[in-house]
Amino acid sequence: MLDSDSGGLKNPAPTARISLPRLIELGGNSLSKLPEVLSSVNCQRPFLICDALMAEIGVQAKVQDACASAGIPLTQLDIFSEVMPEPTEDSLLLAISAMAAGEYDGVIALGGGSAIDSAKAIAFLAAKGGRMSDYKVPTICDQAGLPLVAIPTTAGTGSEATQFTIITDAQSDEKMLCKGLAFLPQAAIVDYTLSMTVPPRVTADTGIDALTHAIEAYVSRRANAFSDQQALAAMALIAPNLRKVFHHGDDEYAREQMMLGSHLAGVAFSNASVALVHGMSRPIGAHFHVPHGLSNAMLLPAVTRYSIPAAVERYADCARAMKIVSANEKNDQEACAVLLDYLEDLNKDLQVPSPEDFGINRDSFMQKRKIMAEQALASGSPGNNPRVPSLEEMQAIYTELWN
């Protein structure tokens, strides 16, 4: 737990519950290990969940080839490739019905955060029934669903290492946060070569998402000694390489560092929780269909500016971990000022649009500030922030995005 007066961890620190996938295959071409990974989670008949792009660019075929090498054929009947961005409850129903028609004993998730989040929900509902609205926070779901092997193709969400999934209620436009060991993949394959063809816009959005995960895990009121080390290591990997992969997508070393950084950031926030940026970001995505990483990027400078007074030392640590300030170059206040400048410059360099430039109607946005703030608060994430906001303060931050 953070000490808001000192910006550090209280001493002695409280105990922390750490949850990780049972098995993680890490490195270039580690996808070839898929048969062994499936065996480790006792899965002989997997159901593959991905989006249509995975078939178009040939990644789905790589998964099918890896399975076929072990005598596990994946036909089109065994594949659901209609994952939608920012998945809704209703978008899961076809996959759940397809699973019910077969005798599947596990799920492979292939793709970015939407595919992995969808697969988490599908694997759980296929085993337990009900709807995701039955399981949103404050409910904690620790009962096991079907075994899940997560294979990320973007360096961003870290969902392959987290005990969270986010599914939208299409009726209320609420992004429902669902939490618990039920949503933690049993195994993950983190193969950076799968990210080499990700286009610049997606590279930028998912990369800022990963950086936000690391920063928020480190300043979270639920931070602990374990999550701190993962978060600091993630920042050290992501910050020097994010611009590189945006401008030079074929930089293999930078892609590798970003994929590892994203994974460590996922481990960090899964065990420390995210905070105000994510809490306020989800409603923007749900109401205005802004990609999750992009809405995080829009908010990150403003929320950091708001939060720094309650955790000056922690944010200064972030600046030093990111190597934008050397260890003894600046005092903590100065390091925080450099961090704010860096985040604003990063958004400019990565061409992050404002809400207006994205195409959001200003009047509609202003009218929904109150309900977005209420939905952010209901998610619990703002309560993890070093400076806990009121509803009015969150509405003011939303307003700041236009100014």
C-alpha positions in Angstrom: 0.0 0.0 0.0 1.3 3.5 -0.9 2.1 6.0 1.8 0.6 9.2 0.2 2.8 11.4 2.4 6.1 10.0 1.3 5.2 8.5 -2.1 6.7 5.2 -1.0 5.6 1.8 0.4 4.6 1.7 4.0 7.1 -0.3 6.2 6.5 -3.0 6.9 4.7 -3.7 3.7 1.5 -5.8 3.8 1.5 -9.3 2.4 0.8 -9.6 -1.3 -1.0 -12.4 -3.3 0.9 -13.1 -6.5 -0.7 -14.9 -9.4 1.0 -15.9 -12.6 0.3 -18.3 -15.5 1.5 -21.8 -14.7 3.8 -21.8 -17.8 5.3 -19.1 -20.0 7.1 -19.8 -23.2 9.1 -16.7 -24.1 11.2 -15.7 -27.1 11.4 -15.7 -30.9 9.5 -18.5 -32.6 8.3 -19.9 -29.3 5.0 -20.6 -31.0 6.6 -23.9 -32.1 6.2 -25.0 -28.4 2.4 -24.9 -28.6 1.9 -28.7 -28.6 4.0 -29.1 -25.5 2.1 -26.2 -23.9 -1.2 -27.7 -24.7 -0.1 -31.0 -23.2 1.0 -29.2 -20.0 -2.5 -28.0 -19.4 -4.1 -31.3 -20.3 -5.7 -30.0 -23.5 -6.1 -32.5 -26.4 -9.0 -30.8 -28.2 -8.5 -27.0 -28.2 -10.9 -24.4 -29.6 -9.1 -21.5 -31.3 -10.3 -17.9 -30.8 -8.9 -15.1 -32.9 -9.9 -12.2 -35.2 -10.2 -12.3 -38.9 -6.9 -10.5 -39.4 -5.0 -13.5 -38.0 -6.2 -15.5 -41.0 -5.4 -12.8 -43.5 -1.8 -12.3 -42.4 -1.1 -16.0 -42.0 -0.7 -16.2 -38.2 -3.7 -18.5 -37.8 -2.1 -20.9 -40.2 1.0 -21.0 -38.1 -1.0 -22.1 -35.1 -2.8 -24.7 -37.1 0.6 -26.0 -38.4 2.0 -26.2 -34.9 -1.1 -28.2 -33.7 -1.0 -30.4 -36.7 2.6 -31.4 -36.0 1.4 -33.0 -32.8 -1.6 -34.7 -34.4 -4.1 -32.0 -33.3 -6.0 -30.9 -36.4 -7.8 -27.6 -36.2 -10.5 -27.3 -38.9 -12.7 -24.3 -39.5 -15.3 -25.9 -37.1 -12.7 -25.6 -34.4 -12.0 -21.9 -35.0 -13.9 -18.8 -34.0 -12.4 -15.8 -36.0 -15.2 -13.3 -35.5 -13.7 -11.5 -32.4 -14.7 -7.9 -32.5 -12.7 -4.9 -31.2 -13.9 -3.9 -27.7 -15.9 -7.1 -27.4 -19.5 -7.1 -26.1 -21.4 -9.9 -24.2 -23.4 -10.6 -27.3 -20.3 -11.1 -29.5 -19.3 -14.1 -27.3 -22.5 -16.1 -27.8 -21.7 -17.6 -31.2 -18.4 -18.9 -29.9 -20.0 -20.3 -26.8 -22.6 -22.1 -28.9 -19.9 -23.5 -31.2 -18.0 -24.8 -28.1 -21.1 -26.4 -26.8 -21.5 -28.3 -30.1 -18.1 -30.0 -29.7 -16.2 -31.7 -27.0 -13.5 -29.1 -26.4 -11.3 -29.3 -23.3 -9.4 -26.0 -23.7 -9.1 -22.7 -25.5 -6.3 -21.1 -27.5 -6.4 -17.3 -27.6 -4.5 -15.6 -30.5 -4.3 -11.9 -31.1 -4.4 -8.6 -29.2 -6.3 -7.7 -26.1 -9.8 -8.1 -27.6 -9.1 -11.7 -28.7 -7.5 -12.7 -25.4 -10.2 -10.9 -23.3 -12.9 -12.6 -25.4 -11.3 -16.0 -25.0 -11.1 -15.6 -21.3 -14.8 -14.8 -21.1 -15.7 -17.6 -23.5 -13.6 -20.2 -21.7 -15.2 -19.2 -18.4 -18.8 -19.0 -19.6 -18.5 -22.3 -21.6 -17.7 -24.0 -18.3 -19.8 -22.0 -15.8 -22.8 -20.5 -17.8 -24.5 -17.2 -17.2 -23.5 -13.9 -18.6 -20.5 -11.7 -18.0 -22.7 -9.1 -16.2 -23.2 -11.8 -13.5 -19.4 -11.7 -12.8 -18.3 -8.1 -13.0 -16.5 -6.5 -10.1 -17.0 -6.3 -7.1 -17.5 -10.0 -7.7 -14.2 -12.0 -7.7 -14.2 -15.1 -9.8 -11.6 -17.6 -8.7 -13.4 -20.8 -9.9 -11.7 -22.4 -12.9 -13.1 -22.4 -16.4 -11.6 -24.3 -19.3 -7.8 -24.2 -19.6 -6.6 -21.2 -21.7 -3.4 -20.8 -23.6 -2.9 -17.1 -24.6 -0.7 -16.1 -27.5 -0.4 -12.3 -27.8 0.4 -10.8 -31.2 0.8 -7.2 -30.0 3.1 -5.6 -27.4 0.4 -3.9 -25.3 -2.3 -5.4 -23.2 -0.3 -7.9 -21.3 -3.6 -9.8 -21.1 -1.8 -13.2 -21.4 -0.5 -12.6 -17.8 -3.4 -11.0 -16.1 -6.4 -12.1 -14.0 -8.7 -9.5 -15.7 -11.0 -9.4 -18.7 -13.1 -6.4 -20.0 -16.3 -7.0 -21.8 -18.8 -4.3 -22.8 -22.5 -4.3 -21.9 -23.9 -3.1 -25.2 -27.2 -2.0 -23.5 -25.5 0.4 -21.0 -22.3 1.1 -22.9 -20.4 0.0 -19.7 -17.1 -1.7 -20.0 -17.4 -4.4 -17.3 -14.2 -5.2 -15.5 -14.2 -8.9 -14.4 -11.5 -10.1 -12.1 -10.2 -13.3 -10.5 -8.1 -16.4 -11.1 -10.8 -17.7 -13.5 -9.5 -15.2 -16.0 -5.8 -15.9 -15.6 -4.5 -18.0 -18.5 -3.0 -21.3 -17.5 -0.2 -20.8 -20.0 1.2 -18.1 -22.3 3.4 -18.1 -25.4 5.1 -14.7 -25.8 6.7 -14.7 -29.3 7.8 -11.3 -30.4 8.0 -12.4 -34.1 4.2 -12.4 -34.2 4.3 -8.6 -33.6 6.6 -7.8 -36.5 3.8 -6.9 -38.9 1.7 -4.8 -36.5 0.9 -1.4 -38.2 2.2 1.8 -36.7 -1.1 3.1 -35.3 -1.8 -0.2 -33.4 1.9 -0.4 -32.4 1.6 3.1 -30.8 -1.7 2.5 -29.1 -0.8 -0.8 -27.6 2.7 0.4 -26.6 1.3 3.3 -24.7 -1.1 1.0 -23.1 1.8 -1.2 -21.9 3.6 1.9 -20.6 0.5 3.0 -18.7 0.2 -0.5 -17.2 3.7 -0.2 -15.8 3.4 3.3 -14.5 0.0 2.7 -12.9 1.1 -0.6 -11.3 4.0 1.3 -9.7 2.0 4.2 -8.3 -1.0 2.0 -7.4 -2.1 1.9 -3.8 -1.9 -1.9 -4.2 1.7 -1.9 -5.3 4.0 -4.4 -3.6 7.6 -5.4 -3.7 7.0 -8.0 -6.5 4.9 -5.8 -8.7 7.4 -2.9 -8.3 10.2 -4.9 -9.8 8.1 -6.0 -12.8 6.8 -2.5 -13.4 10.3 -0.8 -13.2 11.8 -3.4 -15.6 8.8 -3.0 -18.0 9.3 0.8 -18.1 13.1 0.3 -18.7 12.2 -1.9 -21.7 9.3 0.1 -23.2 10.4 3.7 -23.0 13.6 3.4 -25.1 11.9 1.3 -27.7 8.4 2.6 -28.2 9.3 5.3 -30.7 11.6 2.9 -32.5 8.9 0.3 -33.2 6.5 3.1 -34.3 8.9 4.6 -36.8 10.8 1.5 -37.7 8.5 -1.5 -37.4 11.1 -3.9 -38.8 13.5 -3.3 -35.9 13.5 -6.8 -34.5 15.5 -6.0 -31.3 13.1 -3.2 -30.4 10.1 -5.4 -31.1 11.5 -8.1 -28.8 12.1 -5.6 -26.0 8.6 -4.2 -26.4 7.0 -7.6 -26.2 8.9 -8.5 -23.1 8.1 -5.1 -21.6 4.5 -5.5 -22.3 4.4 -8.9 -20.7 6.2 -7.7 -17.5 3.8 -4.7 -17.3 0.9 -7.2 -17.5 2.4 -9.2 -14.6 2.9 -6.0 -12.7 -0.7 -4.6 -13.0 -2.3 -8.0 -12.6 -0.7 -8.2 -9.1 -1.0 -4.5 -8.2 -4.0 -3.2 -10.2 -4.3 -0.3 -12.6 -5.5 3.1 -11.4 -7.2 6.3 -12.6 -6.1 6.3 -16.3 -7.7 2.9 -16.9 -10.7 3.7 -14.8 -11.4 6.9 -16.9 -10.3 5.3 -20.2 -12.8 2.4 -20.3 -15.9 4.6 -20.5 -14.4 6.7 -23.3 -13.9 3.4 -25.2 -17.3 2.1 -24.5 -19.3 5.3 -25.3 -17.2 6.6 -28.3 -15.6 3.4 -29.6 -12.0 4.7 -29.1 -9.4 1.8 -29.0 -8.4 1.1 -25.4 -4.7 2.0 -25.8 -5.6 5.2 -27.6 -8.0 6.4 -24.9 -5.3 5.6 -22.3 -2.8 7.8 -24.3 -5.3 10.7 -24.4 -5.6 10.6 -20.6 -2.1 9.7 -19.4 -0.5 13.2 -19.3 -3.6 14.8 -17.7 -4.1 12.1 -15.1 -0.3 12.0 -14.3 -0.4 15.8 -13.7 -3.3 15.4 -11.4 -1.8 12.5 -9.5 1.9 13.5 -9.0 1.3 15.6 -5.8 0.3 12.5 -3.9 3.2 10.3 -5.1 6.1 12.5 -6.1 8.8 10.0 -5.3 7.1 7.2 -7.1 6.6 9.2 -10.3 10.2 10.4 -10.1 11.2 6.7 -9.9 9.2 6.2 -13.1 11.2 8.9 -14.9 14.5 7.4 -13.8 13.4 3.8 -14.7 12.5 5.1 -18.2 15.9 6.7 -18.5 14.6 10.1 -19.3 16.3 11.3 -16.1 19.6 10.0 -14.9 19.9 8.8 -11.3 21.3 12.0 -9.8 20.5 14.5 -12.5 17.3 16.0 -11.0 15.5 16.2 -7.7 12.1 14.4 -7.5 10.0 17.4 -8.4 12.2 18.2 -11.4 12.1 14.5 -12.5 8.3 14.6 -12.4 8.3 17.7 -14.6 10.5 15.9 -17.1 8.1 12.9 -17.0 5.1 15.2 -17.9 7.0 16.8 -20.7 8.0 13.3 -22.0 4.4 12.0 -21.9 3.1 15.0 -23.8 6.0 14.8 -26.4 5.4 11.1 -26.8 1.8 11.6 -27.7 2.8 14.2 -30.3 5.5 12.0 -31.8 3.2 8.9 -31.9 0.4 11.1 -33.4 -2.1 10.5 -30.7 -5.2 12.5 -31.7 -7.3 14.6 -29.3 -10.9 13.4 -28.7 -12.0 16.0 -31.2 -9.5 15.0 -33.8 -10.6 11.4 -33.4 -14.1 12.5 -34.4 -15.9 12.6 -31.1 -18.7 15.2 -30.9 -17.9 17.7 -28.2 -21.5 18.2 -27.0 -22.0 14.5 -26.7 -18.7 14.1 -24.8 -19.5 16.9 -22.4 -23.0 15.5 -21.8 -21.6 12.1 -20.9 -18.9 13.3 -18.5 -21.0 12.5 -15.4 -22.0 9.0 -16.4 -18.5 8.2 -17.6 -17.1 9.4 -14.2 -19.7 7.3 -12.4 -18.8 4.2 -14.5 -15.1 4.8 -13.9 -15.7 5.0 -10.1 -17.8 1.8 -10.2 -14.9 -0.1 -11.8 -12.8 0.4 -8.6 -9.7 1.5 -10.5 -9.8 5.2 -9.4 -9.6 4.0 -5.8 -6.2 2.5 -6.5 -4.8 5.9 -7.6 -2.3 7.7 -5.3 -4.6 10.7 -5.4 -8.2 9.4 -5.2 -10.5 11.7 -7.2 -14.1 12.8 -6.6 -16.7 12.5 -9.4 -16.3 16.3 -10.0 -12.5 16.0 -10.4 -12.9 13.2 -12.9 -15.3 15.3 -14.9 -12.8 18.2 -14.8 -10.1 15.9 -16.2 -12.4 14.8 -19.0 -13.0 18.5 -19.7 -9.2 19.1 -19.8 -8.9 16.7 -22.7 -10.7 19.3 -24.8 -8.7 22.3 -23.6 
